[in-house]
Amino acid sequence: MPTTQSLPTDTSPAKVPFLLRPFRVIRENLRVYLLLNLAAYGLVAIGFVIGLTFPELPAMRAEALETDGTGDAVRSVVNSAPLFALLIFAVNVLQLSLATIVVPSLIIPFAGLAIFGGWAVVTGVTLVQTTPIGWVALIPHVLTVIIELQAYILILLGAYLIGRNWLFPHRVGAPTRRRGYVRGLGSLGLLALPALVLLVIGAIWESYSLLYLVHPLSQVLL
């Protein structure tokens, strides 16, 4: 009769519950995941310091957001929290997750990581406020930044795995670069699931906090 130690174990992905597979991907690439966290939050912080050091830059960013129509789009839905949340979610998924990170990385390995790095610095600059009410609004918005950046970090990890598996397929036991690329796509698909959940949470928090928390906070702090 075999002992417990001699019994075979099967830890293949097929045996891992589907909802837990994204966390398996994170665990297997924990070092890269932590480095991406450090880079993403760090670059936003660097941008914030730059904005504080050069106050004209946040003013230029605010003007640019008005010029490109972002301000008008926000004002058109700002009185409805659900519509505001939907707009935020759409922008975060289509413009930031897909156009900024995923699509470039599907064409050029790791391209999305570099583009996101530039976006993170610019975002840090944009977070610097020019009015007292703006600084009050930033208080609840900090949580928004933390949540949404975490979603982007998951997408960044997926983009990294596409590039790594594409260039070095032997790292994952793939016989060809094409097979490595496909395996990277599978990892991205798994990581996109919790990323979307975080983006939904972030959009809801951002819309409702800006609409319903800023005014009470301003009454207390200003």
C-alpha positions in Angstrom: 0.0 0.0 0.0 1.6 3.3 -1.1 2.3 5.9 1.6 1.0 9.5 1.4 4.5 10.7 0.4 4.6 8.4 -2.6 1.2 9.3 -4.0 1.4 11.3 -7.3 0.2 14.8 -7.3 -1.2 16.7 -10.2 -0.8 20.4 -10.1 -1.4 21.0 -13.8 -3.4 24.2 -14.8 -6.4 22.0 -15.7 -6.7 20.9 -12.1 -6.6 24.5 -10.7 -10.1 26.0 -10.3 -10.6 28.5 -13.1 -11.2 31.5 -10.8 -7.8 30.8 -9.1 -5.8 30.5 -12.3 -5.0 34.3 -12.5 -3.5 34.1 -9.0 -1.4 31.1 -10.0 0.0 33.2 -12.9 0.8 36.0 -10.4 2.5 33.5 -8.0 4.6 31.9 -10.7 5.8 35.4 -11.8 5.8 37.1 -8.4 9.2 38.8 -8.8 8.1 40.5 -12.0 4.7 41.4 -10.5 6.4 43.1 -7.6 8.8 45.0 -9.8 5.9 46.2 -12.0 4.2 47.4 -8.8 7.3 49.3 -7.8 7.7 50.8 -11.3 4.0 51.8 -11.8 3.5 53.5 -8.4 7.0 54.9 -8.5 6.6 56.5 -11.9 3.3 58.1 -10.8 5.0 59.4 -7.7 7.9 60.8 -9.8 5.4 62.6 -12.0 3.6 64.0 -9.0 6.9 65.4 -7.7 7.7 66.9 -11.1 4.3 68.5 -11.1 4.9 70.0 -7.7 8.3 71.3 -8.8 7.1 72.8 -12.0 3.5 74.1 -11.4 3.1 75.2 -15.0 3.0 71.6 -16.1 -0.2 70.6 -14.2 -1.8 73.8 -15.6 -0.7 72.8 -19.1 -2.2 69.3 -18.6 -5.5 70.8 -17.4 -5.6 72.9 -20.5 -4.8 70.0 -22.7 -7.7 68.0 -21.2 -10.1 70.8 -22.0 -8.7 71.1 -25.6 -9.0 67.4 -26.4 -12.6 67.3 -25.3 -12.1 65.3 -22.1 -13.6 68.1 -20.0 -16.7 68.3 -22.2 -17.2 64.5 -22.1 -17.0 64.4 -18.3 -19.4 67.4 -17.9 -21.9 65.7 -20.1 -22.3 62.8 -17.7 -21.1 64.1 -14.4 -24.6 64.6 -13.0 -25.3 60.8 -13.3 -23.0 58.6 -11.3 -23.8 55.4 -13.3 -23.1 57.2 -16.6 -20.0 58.8 -15.2 -18.8 55.3 -14.0 -19.5 53.8 -17.4 -17.5 56.5 -19.1 -14.6 56.0 -16.7 -14.7 52.3 -17.3 -14.8 52.6 -21.0 -11.8 54.9 -21.1 -9.8 52.7 -18.7 -10.5 49.6 -20.7 -10.3 50.8 -24.3 -7.9 53.7 -24.1 -5.5 52.7 -21.3 -5.6 48.9 -21.1 -6.1 48.0 -24.7 -4.7 50.9 -26.8 -1.8 51.8 -24.4 -0.7 48.4 -23.1 -2.1 45.4 -24.9 -2.2 46.3 -28.6 1.4 47.7 -28.8 2.6 44.6 -26.9 1.0 42.3 -29.5 3.0 43.9 -32.2 6.4 44.7 -30.5 7.5 42.8 -27.4 7.2 44.9 -24.2 6.2 48.1 -26.2 3.1 48.6 -24.0 5.2 48.6 -20.8 7.3 51.5 -22.2 4.3 53.5 -23.3 2.6 52.9 -20.0 5.7 54.2 -18.2 5.3 57.5 -20.0 1.6 57.6 -19.2 2.3 57.0 -15.5 4.6 60.0 -15.3 2.2 62.2 -17.1 -0.6 61.0 -14.8 1.4 61.9 -11.8 1.8 65.4 -13.1 -1.9 65.6 -13.8 -2.7 64.6 -10.2 -1.1 67.9 -8.9 -4.0 70.3 -8.2 -4.2 74.0 -8.8 -7.2 74.9 -6.6 -8.2 74.1 -2.9 -11.2 72.1 -4.0 -9.0 70.1 -6.3 -6.8 69.1 -3.4 -9.9 68.0 -1.5 -11.0 65.9 -4.4 -7.6 64.3 -4.5 -8.2 62.7 -1.1 -10.7 60.1 -2.2 -9.1 60.0 -5.6 -5.9 58.5 -4.1 -7.8 55.2 -3.6 -9.0 55.4 -7.2 -5.4 55.6 -8.4 -4.3 52.7 -6.2 -7.2 50.5 -7.5 -6.8 51.3 -11.1 -3.0 51.1 -11.2 -3.3 47.6 -9.7 -5.6 46.7 -12.6 -3.1 48.1 -15.1 -0.3 46.2 -13.4 -2.1 42.9 -14.0 -2.4 43.9 -17.7 1.3 44.9 -17.8 2.2 41.5 -16.3 0.2 39.8 -19.1 2.0 42.0 -21.7 5.3 41.1 -20.2 4.5 37.4 -20.4 3.6 37.7 -24.1 6.9 39.3 -24.9 8.9 36.9 -22.7 7.2 33.8 -24.1 7.4 35.2 -27.6 11.2 35.9 -27.5 12.2 33.0 -25.2 9.6 30.2 -25.7 11.9 27.6 -24.0 11.2 29.4 -20.7 7.7 27.9 -20.7 8.5 24.7 -22.5 7.0 26.0 -25.8 8.6 24.4 -29.0 8.2 27.5 -31.1 7.9 31.3 -30.7 4.4 31.1 -32.0 3.4 28.6 -29.3 5.1 30.8 -26.7 3.2 33.8 -28.0 -0.1 31.9 -27.8 0.7 30.8 -24.3 1.4 34.4 -23.3 -2.0 35.4 -24.7 -3.6 32.8 -22.5 -1.8 34.3 -19.4 -3.0 37.8 -20.4 -6.6 36.5 -20.8 -6.5 35.1 -17.3 -5.0 38.2 -15.7 -7.5 40.4 -17.5 -10.3 38.8 -15.4 -9.3 40.3 -12.0 -8.1 43.5 -13.9 -11.6 44.0 -15.2 -13.1 43.5 -11.7 -10.7 46.1 -10.3 -11.6 48.6 -13.1 -15.3 48.2 -12.4 -14.6 48.8 -8.7 -12.4 51.8 -9.5 -14.9 53.3 -11.9 -17.7 53.1 -9.4 -15.6 54.4 -6.5 -14.3 57.3 -8.7 -17.7 58.4 -9.9 -19.5 58.2 -6.6 -16.7 59.6 -4.5 -16.2 62.7 -6.8 -20.0 63.3 -6.8 -20.9 62.7 -3.2 -17.7 62.9 -1.1 -15.9 66.0 -2.3 -18.5 68.5 -1.2 -18.9 67.2 2.4 -15.1 67.0 2.7 -14.7 70.6 1.4 -17.1 71.8 4.0 -15.0 70.3 6.7 -11.5 71.1 5.4 -11.9 74.4 3.6 
